[in-house]
């Protein structure tokens, strides 16, 4: 969301005589610059919920709060920036059941992608995938579906590690 430039455009330059033009004081700076800047979106933390993580049945993905190092988002216009760091080395991060191709995370509450979208996940840890962009994320309703870029099932010994910022049109 951009800053409304109407108040700025309403300012009048002084002709140089010190008698014309808009008065530029603390109140004007607050109204024209500071308040609109403060109104722009900031990063919001996604409250932890174990229900935000899952897998394609018959596999399960259980993630504990200590494994979620970062899970936050910001929205600018119709673009959702979602930054996450799901640890593979701290806290509970366990696959169970029988192996399958997909794990998922639910998008921050209230958001659903506008149409089909697929994005790479910058840094990933799992058996048989490259560390850089080893997994990709697509969408299904309000869930981000995560699959290995190399194809195939996740192994139950994996503790999937995901670090990145994905961008979805919402």
N, C-alpha and C positions, 0 to 999 in steps of 0.2 A: 504494500500500500504506500503510495507516494505521499509526500507532504503537500497539503493544499497551498498553492502559491498565490491565491487571491489576495491574502493580506500583504504579502511581499509586493505583489504587482501594484497594490494601491499606494505604496510608499511613493513620495514625490521627492526627486533630487533637489537639493538647494542650488540656486543659481550662482552661489558664491558670495552673496552679500550677507549671509547669515540670517536673513529675514524670511526666506521662503523655504519650502520643502517640509518634509515630515520630521517630527521630533523623534529622535532615536534615543530612547532612554531604557532603563531596566524593564519597565512595563512593556514597551514595544518589543524588546528582545524576547521577553517571556512569551508574549502572545504570538509573535510571528515565527520564532524559532524554537524555543525550548519546549513549549507545550506540544507542538506537533511532533517533534522528535521523540519526546517521552511517550507519545501515544503509539508510536510504531511498535510492532510486535517484538517481544523478547523471547528468549528460550524459556520453555515451560517444561518442567519435569513431568514425566509420565509416572503416576503413582504405581508402585510395584503391585502386581497381582500375578500369582502363579498361573491363573487362567489365561494370561496373555500369551502363553507359550504352549505349543502342542505339536503334533506330527500326524502324518497320514496314517490312519489305522492300517494294520494292527500295531504300529509303532507308537510309542509315547515319548514326549520330551518334557522332562521335569526340570525346571530352573528355579533355584532359590534366590532370595533377595541378595545374598552376598555375591552371587555371580553376576549381578547386574551392576556393572561399574558406572555405566552412563546409559540413560534412556530419556531423551528429551527431544522437543520439537519446536519449530517456529513456523509460522505461516505468513507468507507475504503474498497478498492478492489471493490467487487460487493455487499457489505453489506451497506444498508441505515439505519442509526440510526436516528430516528425521535422523537424529544422530544417536547411535547406540554402541555399546561396548559390552558384549556378553562374554564373560571370562570362561576360558577352558581350564583354568588352573586354580581358581578360588571359588568357594561356595559350591552348592549343589548344581550340577549341570549333567543330567543323566538321560541317556536314551534307553528305553525298555521295550518290552513286547517282542515283535518280530521286525526285522529290517524293512524299511521302505524308502522311497525316493525323496520324500518331502518333509521338512519341518516347517513350522510357521510361527509368526509373531503377529498379534493383532495390532493394527495401527492405533495411534493415540485415539482416545474416545472422541466420537463425533465426526470422524473423517473416513471417507471412502474415496479411492482413486476414481478419477473421471475416465472411464474406459480402460482397456487393456494397456499395461505398461510393464516393461522389464528393465531392471537396472542392475549393474554389477555391485557386489559388496566388496569394498576396497581390500580388506585384510581378513583372511579366513583360515581356520584350523579345522581339519577333518581328514580322515584317512583318504589318500588318493587324490587330493586336490592341491593345486598350486596355492601358495600363501597369498599371492596377489590375485585378486579377482577370481578366486577358486569357487565361488558360489554366486548365484544370481538370484534376484528377488523379482517375482511377478506378483500380481494381485488377483485376489478372488474375493469380491465383496470387501469386507473390512480387514481381511487378513493379508499379510505379506507372505507368499509362499517361497520358501528357500530351497533351492536344489543345487546339486553339485554341477559345476560347469563341465565336468568330465562325464556326467551322466552316472547312472547306477544308484545303488542303495547306500544310505548311511550305514555304517557298522555300529552295532550296539556298544562297542568299546569306545566309540567317538564321544568326546565331550565338545560339541560344536562351539568353536570360537568365532565370533563375529565382531568386527570393528569397522565402522564406516558411517557415512552420512548418505542417505538415499534421498532422492528428490522425486516426488510424485505430484502430478497435477490432480487437484481435488475439486 
